[in-house]
Amino acid sequence: MRDEDDQISKLLRLKRYEQPRPGYFEDFLKEFQNRQRAELLKRPLWRVMLDRVSAFREQLTASQLSYGAASVAVLMIATVFTVDMLRAPLEPGGPALAAVSPSGGFGPTPFSGTSGAMHSSFNRLASAPVSQSVLSLEEPGLQEPQLSLRPRVDSASLHQPRYILDSRPASYDAPFDF
Amino acid sequence: MTEEAPLTDDARLVARAQAGDPSAYDELVIKYSPRLYGLLYHMTSNHEDTNDLLQEVFAKAYRSLSGFRGKSSFYTWVHSIAVNMAINFLKKRGKRFHMSLDDVDSNVQNDKDFIELTANSTPVREADLSELQQRLNEAMQKLSHDHRAVVTMFDIQGMPHAEIAAILGVSEGTVRSRLFYAHRQLQNYLEEFR
Protein backbone atom coordinates (compact mmCIF):
# COMPACT_ATOMS: atom_id res chain seq x y z
CA MET A 1 0.00 0.00 0.00
CA ARG A 2 2.79 2.33 0.89
CA ASP A 3 4.64 1.55 -2.34
CA GLU A 4 1.53 2.15 -4.39
CA ASP A 5 0.95 5.42 -2.65
CA ASP A 6 4.53 6.37 -3.30
CA GLN A 7 4.14 5.58 -6.98
CA ILE A 8 1.01 7.67 -7.18
CA SER A 9 2.92 10.57 -5.66
CA LYS A 10 5.76 10.17 -8.17
CA LEU A 11 3.37 10.05 -11.10
CA LEU A 12 1.66 13.14 -9.88
CA ARG A 13 4.95 14.97 -9.38
CA LEU A 14 5.80 14.40 -13.04
CA LYS A 15 2.80 16.48 -13.99
CA ARG A 16 4.69 19.63 -13.05
CA TYR A 17 6.59 19.21 -16.32
CA GLU A 18 3.41 20.01 -18.21
CA GLN A 19 4.11 23.59 -19.15
CA PRO A 20 2.59 26.17 -21.49
CA ARG A 21 4.42 27.21 -24.64
CA PRO A 22 7.66 29.24 -24.30
CA GLY A 23 7.01 32.94 -23.85
CA TYR A 24 3.53 32.37 -22.51
CA PHE A 25 4.05 34.17 -19.22
CA GLU A 26 5.65 37.20 -20.87
CA ASP A 27 2.66 37.50 -23.19
CA PHE A 28 0.33 36.90 -20.26
CA LEU A 29 1.39 40.11 -18.54
CA LYS A 30 0.78 42.18 -21.68
CA GLU A 31 -2.57 40.53 -22.18
CA PHE A 32 -3.49 41.24 -18.57
CA GLN A 33 -2.55 44.91 -18.88
CA ASN A 34 -4.54 45.29 -22.09
CA ARG A 35 -7.50 43.61 -20.52
CA GLN A 36 -7.38 45.90 -17.49
CA ARG A 37 -7.31 48.98 -19.70
CA ALA A 38 -10.20 47.70 -21.76
CA GLU A 39 -12.23 47.02 -18.63
CA LEU A 40 -11.60 50.52 -17.34
CA LEU A 41 -12.80 52.02 -20.59
CA LYS A 42 -15.89 49.84 -20.64
CA ARG A 43 -16.97 50.52 -17.10
CA PRO A 44 -19.51 53.28 -16.62
CA LEU A 45 -18.33 56.39 -14.87
CA TRP A 46 -20.67 55.90 -11.95
CA ARG A 47 -19.16 52.46 -11.36
CA VAL A 48 -15.64 53.84 -11.39
CA MET A 49 -16.66 56.58 -8.92
CA LEU A 50 -18.39 54.05 -6.70
CA ASP A 51 -15.30 51.84 -6.62
CA ARG A 52 -13.11 54.82 -5.76
CA VAL A 53 -15.43 55.93 -2.97
CA SER A 54 -15.53 52.38 -1.62
CA ALA A 55 -11.76 52.15 -1.74
CA PHE A 56 -11.47 55.53 0.03
CA ARG A 57 -13.86 54.46 2.75
CA GLU A 58 -11.94 51.24 3.27
CA GLN A 59 -8.80 53.26 3.78
CA LEU A 60 -10.34 55.45 6.46
CA THR A 61 -9.40 54.42 9.93
CA ALA A 62 -11.63 54.69 12.97
CA SER A 63 -9.68 57.68 14.27
CA GLN A 64 -10.05 59.52 10.97
CA LEU A 65 -13.79 58.91 10.95
CA SER A 66 -14.06 60.11 14.55
CA TYR A 67 -12.09 63.24 13.73
CA GLY A 68 -14.35 63.95 10.77
CA ALA A 69 -17.50 63.44 12.80
CA ALA A 70 -16.20 65.69 15.57
CA SER A 71 -15.34 68.41 13.05
CA VAL A 72 -18.83 68.25 11.57
CA ALA A 73 -20.37 68.48 15.05
CA VAL A 74 -18.26 71.53 15.93
CA LEU A 75 -19.25 73.24 12.67
CA MET A 76 -22.92 72.56 13.29
CA ILE A 77 -22.76 73.96 16.82
CA ALA A 78 -20.91 77.03 15.58
CA THR A 79 -23.51 77.55 12.87
CA VAL A 80 -26.40 77.31 15.32
CA PHE A 81 -24.67 79.67 17.72
CA THR A 82 -23.98 82.20 14.98
CA VAL A 83 -27.57 82.12 13.77
CA ASP A 84 -28.78 82.70 17.34
CA MET A 85 -26.50 85.69 17.71
CA LEU A 86 -27.68 87.24 14.46
CA ARG A 87 -31.32 86.80 15.39
CA ALA A 88 -30.95 88.19 18.91
CA PRO A 89 -31.44 91.95 18.11
CA LEU A 90 -34.83 91.25 16.54
CA GLU A 91 -36.28 89.51 19.56
CA PRO A 92 -37.98 90.97 22.63
CA GLY A 93 -35.56 92.52 25.08
CA GLY A 94 -33.15 93.46 22.40
CA PRO A 95 -31.43 96.78 22.66
CA ALA A 96 -32.68 98.08 19.29
CA LEU A 97 -36.23 98.99 20.33
CA ALA A 98 -37.48 102.21 21.76
CA ALA A 99 -41.10 102.01 22.78
CA VAL A 100 -43.13 105.14 22.95
CA SER A 101 -45.48 105.41 25.86
CA PRO A 102 -48.98 106.77 25.32
CA SER A 103 -48.44 109.43 27.99
CA GLY A 104 -45.50 110.84 26.24
CA GLY A 105 -42.94 109.76 28.65
CA PHE A 106 -39.78 108.30 27.45
CA GLY A 107 -38.23 105.90 29.74
CA PRO A 108 -34.75 104.65 29.57
CA THR A 109 -34.25 102.12 26.85
CA PRO A 110 -32.27 99.02 27.49
CA PHE A 111 -29.42 100.00 25.28
CA SER A 112 -26.47 98.19 26.42
CA GLY A 113 -23.95 100.00 24.33
CA THR A 114 -25.28 103.54 24.64
CA SER A 115 -22.73 106.30 24.54
CA GLY A 116 -22.38 108.77 27.41
CA ALA A 117 -24.13 111.66 25.65
CA MET A 118 -27.01 109.62 24.57
CA HIS A 119 -27.30 108.17 28.02
CA SER A 120 -27.58 111.62 29.62
CA SER A 121 -30.25 112.59 27.11
CA PHE A 122 -32.23 109.62 28.05
CA ASN A 123 -31.87 110.53 31.68
CA ARG A 124 -33.44 113.95 30.95
CA LEU A 125 -36.25 112.36 29.16
CA ALA A 126 -36.68 109.85 31.88
CA SER A 127 -37.55 112.59 34.33
CA ALA A 128 -40.98 112.68 32.74
CA PRO A 129 -43.60 110.43 34.19
CA VAL A 130 -42.94 106.91 33.24
CA SER A 131 -45.88 104.91 32.16
CA GLN A 132 -46.20 101.32 32.86
CA SER A 133 -45.80 100.56 29.22
CA VAL A 134 -42.26 101.80 29.06
CA LEU A 135 -40.01 99.14 27.89
CA SER A 136 -37.18 98.75 30.26
CA LEU A 137 -35.57 95.55 31.25
CA GLU A 138 -33.11 97.25 33.52
CA GLU A 139 -35.65 98.64 35.95
CA PRO A 140 -36.54 96.05 38.46
CA GLY A 141 -39.91 96.23 39.99
CA LEU A 142 -41.64 97.53 36.97
CA GLN A 143 -44.39 95.58 35.48
CA GLU A 144 -43.60 93.69 32.36
CA PRO A 145 -43.67 96.21 29.55
CA GLN A 146 -45.98 95.86 26.66
CA LEU A 147 -43.89 95.56 23.57
CA SER A 148 -44.86 97.25 20.41
CA LEU A 149 -42.80 97.43 17.26
CA ARG A 150 -44.84 100.31 15.96
CA PRO A 151 -45.44 103.60 17.66
CA ARG A 152 -48.81 103.70 19.36
CA VAL A 153 -51.13 106.42 18.34
CA ASP A 154 -54.03 107.57 20.40
CA SER A 155 -55.72 110.86 21.03
CA ALA A 156 -53.42 111.71 23.85
CA SER A 157 -50.35 111.30 21.80
CA LEU A 158 -51.50 113.17 18.74
CA HIS A 159 -49.73 116.27 19.86
CA GLN A 160 -46.78 114.43 21.11
CA PRO A 161 -43.76 113.64 19.06
CA ARG A 162 -44.14 110.23 17.60
CA TYR A 163 -40.62 109.52 16.58
CA ILE A 164 -37.42 110.18 18.27
CA LEU A 165 -34.40 111.07 16.24
CA ASP A 166 -31.04 111.45 17.82
CA SER A 167 -32.58 111.49 21.30
CA ARG A 168 -34.79 114.44 20.54
CA PRO A 169 -38.35 114.45 19.33
CA ALA A 170 -38.36 115.19 15.64
CA SER A 171 -40.98 117.95 15.89
CA TYR A 172 -38.76 119.87 18.25
CA ASP A 173 -36.19 120.36 15.60
CA ALA A 174 -35.91 123.99 14.63
CA PRO A 175 -36.77 124.67 11.07
CA PHE A 176 -34.01 125.67 8.80
CA ASP A 177 -33.20 129.25 9.32
CA PHE A 178 -31.51 130.80 6.43
CA MET B 1 16.74 32.29 0.78
CA THR B 2 14.99 32.45 4.11
CA GLU B 3 11.23 32.41 4.43
CA GLU B 4 11.21 36.00 5.66
CA ALA B 5 12.92 37.59 2.64
CA PRO B 6 10.22 36.73 0.05
CA LEU B 7 7.49 37.88 2.44
CA THR B 8 9.22 41.18 2.93
CA ASP B 9 9.61 41.63 -0.82
CA ASP B 10 5.96 40.88 -1.34
CA ALA B 11 4.93 43.24 1.44
CA ARG B 12 6.90 46.02 -0.20
CA LEU B 13 5.40 45.32 -3.59
CA VAL B 14 1.90 45.16 -2.16
CA ALA B 15 2.38 48.46 -0.34
CA ARG B 16 3.58 50.11 -3.53
CA ALA B 17 0.70 48.65 -5.49
CA GLN B 18 -1.79 49.83 -2.89
CA ALA B 19 -0.27 53.28 -3.15
CA GLY B 20 -1.06 53.25 -6.85
CA ASP B 21 2.14 52.01 -8.45
CA PRO B 22 1.04 49.72 -11.31
CA SER B 23 4.57 48.46 -11.95
CA ALA B 24 4.60 46.93 -8.46
CA TYR B 25 1.52 44.89 -9.24
CA ASP B 26 3.06 43.87 -12.55
CA GLU B 27 5.98 42.45 -10.61
CA LEU B 28 3.59 40.44 -8.46
CA VAL B 29 1.90 39.11 -11.59
CA ILE B 30 5.23 38.06 -13.08
CA LYS B 31 6.26 36.44 -9.83
CA TYR B 32 3.14 34.40 -9.15
CA SER B 33 1.68 33.66 -12.57
CA PRO B 34 3.70 30.44 -13.10
CA ARG B 35 2.63 28.91 -9.79
CA LEU B 36 -0.96 30.02 -10.12
CA TYR B 37 -1.03 28.78 -13.69
CA GLY B 38 0.06 25.36 -12.48
CA LEU B 39 -2.58 25.32 -9.78
CA LEU B 40 -5.39 26.28 -12.13
CA TYR B 41 -4.17 24.07 -14.97
CA HIS B 42 -4.01 20.92 -12.89
CA MET B 43 -7.42 21.60 -11.46
CA THR B 44 -9.06 22.25 -14.84
CA SER B 45 -6.88 20.18 -17.22
CA ASN B 46 -7.64 22.75 -19.90
CA HIS B 47 -5.14 25.34 -21.09
CA GLU B 48 -7.72 27.84 -22.42
CA ASP B 49 -9.80 27.73 -19.26
CA THR B 50 -6.62 28.15 -17.26
CA ASN B 51 -5.65 31.27 -19.19
CA ASP B 52 -9.05 32.87 -18.64
CA LEU B 53 -9.11 31.93 -14.99
CA LEU B 54 -5.63 33.27 -14.42
CA GLN B 55 -6.68 36.63 -15.87
CA GLU B 56 -9.71 36.67 -13.59
CA VAL B 57 -7.66 35.78 -10.54
CA PHE B 58 -5.23 38.64 -10.99
CA ALA B 59 -8.02 41.05 -11.90
CA LYS B 60 -9.93 40.16 -8.77
CA ALA B 61 -6.80 40.36 -6.64
CA TYR B 62 -6.11 43.82 -8.03
CA ARG B 63 -9.63 45.02 -7.30
CA SER B 64 -9.43 43.61 -3.77
CA LEU B 65 -5.90 44.79 -3.08
CA SER B 66 -6.98 47.86 -1.14
CA GLY B 67 -8.68 45.59 1.37
CA PHE B 68 -5.64 43.36 1.86
CA ARG B 69 -4.44 44.02 5.39
CA GLY B 70 -1.46 41.66 5.46
CA LYS B 71 -2.89 39.27 8.04
CA SER B 72 -1.66 36.49 5.76
CA SER B 73 1.05 36.61 3.16
CA PHE B 74 0.17 37.81 -0.32
CA TYR B 75 1.17 34.35 -1.52
CA THR B 76 -1.47 32.67 0.67
CA TRP B 77 -4.07 35.32 -0.11
CA VAL B 78 -3.76 35.14 -3.87
CA HIS B 79 -3.67 31.34 -3.80
CA SER B 80 -6.90 31.35 -1.80
CA ILE B 81 -8.49 33.51 -4.47
CA ALA B 82 -7.25 31.16 -7.19
CA VAL B 83 -8.50 28.00 -5.49
CA ASN B 84 -11.92 29.46 -4.79
CA MET B 85 -12.30 30.76 -8.32
CA ALA B 86 -11.21 27.42 -9.75
CA ILE B 87 -13.68 25.48 -7.64
CA ASN B 88 -16.51 27.86 -8.56
CA PHE B 89 -15.56 27.54 -12.21
CA LEU B 90 -15.52 23.73 -12.03
CA LYS B 91 -18.94 23.69 -10.40
CA LYS B 92 -20.34 25.78 -13.23
CA ARG B 93 -18.50 23.83 -15.92
CA GLY B 94 -19.84 20.50 -14.71
CA LYS B 95 -18.79 17.37 -16.54
CA ARG B 96 -19.06 18.75 -20.04
CA PHE B 97 -15.56 19.72 -20.97
CA HIS B 98 -12.63 18.52 -22.97
CA MET B 99 -9.10 18.27 -21.78
CA SER B 100 -6.64 20.61 -23.40
CA LEU B 101 -3.27 19.60 -22.09
CA ASP B 102 0.03 21.34 -22.23
CA ASP B 103 3.02 19.60 -23.67
CA VAL B 104 5.34 17.84 -21.31
CA ASP B 105 8.67 19.51 -21.03
CA SER B 106 11.48 17.36 -22.37
CA ASN B 107 13.36 17.79 -19.11
CA VAL B 108 11.06 15.20 -17.60
CA GLN B 109 13.29 12.51 -18.95
CA ASN B 110 16.00 13.67 -16.56
CA ASP B 111 13.72 13.57 -13.56
CA LYS B 112 14.63 10.85 -11.07
CA ASP B 113 11.02 9.94 -10.48
CA PHE B 114 10.52 9.43 -14.20
CA ILE B 115 13.62 7.29 -14.39
CA GLU B 116 12.48 5.19 -11.45
CA LEU B 117 9.03 4.75 -12.85
CA THR B 118 10.24 3.67 -16.26
CA ALA B 119 12.72 1.21 -14.88
CA ASN B 120 12.15 -2.45 -15.53
CA SER B 121 10.50 -3.26 -12.23
CA THR B 122 7.74 -0.63 -12.31
CA PRO B 123 4.26 -1.01 -13.77
CA VAL B 124 4.50 1.98 -16.03
CA ARG B 125 7.61 0.95 -17.95
CA GLU B 126 5.68 0.21 -21.14
CA ALA B 127 3.29 3.13 -21.00
CA ASP B 128 3.68 5.91 -23.42
CA LEU B 129 4.25 9.14 -21.62
CA SER B 130 1.35 10.92 -23.29
CA GLU B 131 -0.97 8.03 -22.46
CA LEU B 132 0.18 8.17 -18.87
CA GLN B 133 -0.47 11.89 -18.85
CA GLN B 134 -3.94 11.32 -20.25
CA ARG B 135 -4.85 8.68 -17.70
CA LEU B 136 -3.58 10.68 -14.81
CA ASN B 137 -5.64 13.67 -15.87
CA GLU B 138 -8.73 11.53 -16.29
CA ALA B 139 -8.20 10.14 -12.84
CA MET B 140 -7.69 13.62 -11.44
CA GLN B 141 -10.96 14.83 -13.00
CA LYS B 142 -12.81 12.04 -11.24
CA LEU B 143 -11.78 13.39 -7.87
CA SER B 144 -14.00 15.90 -6.12
CA HIS B 145 -12.99 19.55 -6.40
CA ASP B 146 -11.71 19.68 -2.82
CA HIS B 147 -9.65 16.50 -3.20
CA ARG B 148 -8.27 17.61 -6.51
CA ALA B 149 -7.16 20.88 -4.94
CA VAL B 150 -5.14 19.19 -2.17
CA VAL B 151 -3.58 16.71 -4.61
CA THR B 152 -2.60 19.54 -6.93
CA MET B 153 -1.05 21.62 -4.20
CA PHE B 154 0.68 18.80 -2.29
CA ASP B 155 1.70 16.21 -4.87
CA ILE B 156 2.15 18.34 -7.97
CA GLN B 157 3.26 21.70 -6.58
CA GLY B 158 5.01 20.38 -3.47
CA MET B 159 3.38 22.66 -0.91
CA PRO B 160 3.60 21.64 2.76
CA HIS B 161 0.46 20.66 4.65
CA ALA B 162 0.48 23.83 6.76
CA GLU B 163 0.55 26.05 3.70
CA ILE B 164 -2.30 24.16 2.06
CA ALA B 165 -4.32 24.39 5.26
CA ALA B 166 -3.82 28.17 5.37
CA ILE B 167 -4.86 28.57 1.74
CA LEU B 168 -7.97 26.42 2.09
CA GLY B 169 -8.86 27.71 5.53
CA VAL B 170 -9.00 24.21 7.04
CA SER B 171 -6.93 22.30 9.58
CA GLU B 172 -3.83 20.32 8.69
CA GLY B 173 -5.66 17.18 9.76
CA THR B 174 -8.32 17.87 7.16
CA VAL B 175 -5.65 18.31 4.51
CA ARG B 176 -4.02 15.01 5.43
CA SER B 177 -7.29 13.09 5.44
CA ARG B 178 -8.29 14.53 2.07
CA LEU B 179 -4.91 13.56 0.65
CA PHE B 180 -5.20 10.04 1.96
CA TYR B 181 -8.66 9.59 0.47
CA ALA B 182 -7.62 11.13 -2.86
CA HIS B 183 -4.63 8.82 -3.19
CA ARG B 184 -6.83 5.81 -2.58
CA GLN B 185 -9.18 6.99 -5.29
CA LEU B 186 -6.35 7.53 -7.76
CA GLN B 187 -4.95 4.08 -7.03
CA ASN B 188 -8.25 2.52 -7.86
CA TYR B 189 -8.55 4.48 -11.12
CA LEU B 190 -5.02 3.52 -12.20
CA GLU B 191 -5.47 -0.15 -11.28
CA GLU B 192 -4.87 -1.31 -14.83
CA PHE B 193 -1.24 -0.29 -14.67
CA ARG B 194 -0.59 -2.97 -12.15
Interface residues (C-beta under 8 A of the other chain):
Chain A: E4 D5 Q7 I8 S9 K10 L11 L12 R13 L14 K15 R16 Y17 E18 Q19 P20 R21 F25 F28 L29 E31 F32 Q33 R35 Q36 E39 D51 A55 E58 Q59
Chain B: D26 V29 I30 S33 P34 Y37 G38 Y41 H42 H47 N51 L54 Q55 F58 A59 Y62 R63 S66 G67 L101 D102 D103 V104 D105 N107 V108 D111 D113 F114 E116 L117 T122 P123 V124 L132 Q133 L136 V151 D155 I156 Q157 G158 H183 L186 Q187 L190
